[in-house]
Amino acid sequence: MNDYIEAVVSFKHKPEDDYYAILGCDELSSEDQILREYRIRAKQCHPDKMLDCPDAVDNFRLLQTAKEVLCNSRLRNDYDRWRHSGILISFKDWKAKTESGHISMHWMMNKKEPMLENVKSEDKATQQRARTGQAP
């Protein structure tokens, strides 16, 4: 837990956190525009063309991640929400925390069905009458 707190306190946004800048577009860009920019950059920085660059594989993976996030409407909405939140953790960590929060909160859901099985409506009516003191 201390490592997590330390990561939050010392977090600084890096250029690789800005998927729009990586792809050369902005929040108003359509999915088609994002894909066009991705293809241009993918051709330029593909690891097979950048044999002398030791970071070429990592840069290409980052480009792919940016495209995958921004071309998926649900992930893009989450990413935009993260960008505007000012929260001091990476998008990847934020996404993992929000997803685990949804999973761990299942116990707060309203139950629509009774917890007891095999309870017939007749039995419920009989129990209700017994509580109120009415005759069957």
Sequence and secondary structure as in RCSB ss.txt:
>XXXX:A:sequence
MNDYIEAVVSFKHKPEDDYYAILGCDELSSEDQILREYRIRAKQCHPDKMLDCPDAVDNFRLLQTAKEVLCNSRL
RNDYDRWRHSGILISFKDWKAKTESGHISMHWMMNKKEPMLENVKSEDKATQQRARTGQAP
>XXXX:A:secstr
 HHHHHHHHT    GGG HHHHHT  TT  HHHHHHHHHHHHHHH TTT TT TTHHHHHHHHHHHHHHHTSHHH
HHHHHHHHHHT SS HHHHHHHHHHHHHHTGGGS   S SSTT  HHHHHHHHHHHHT   
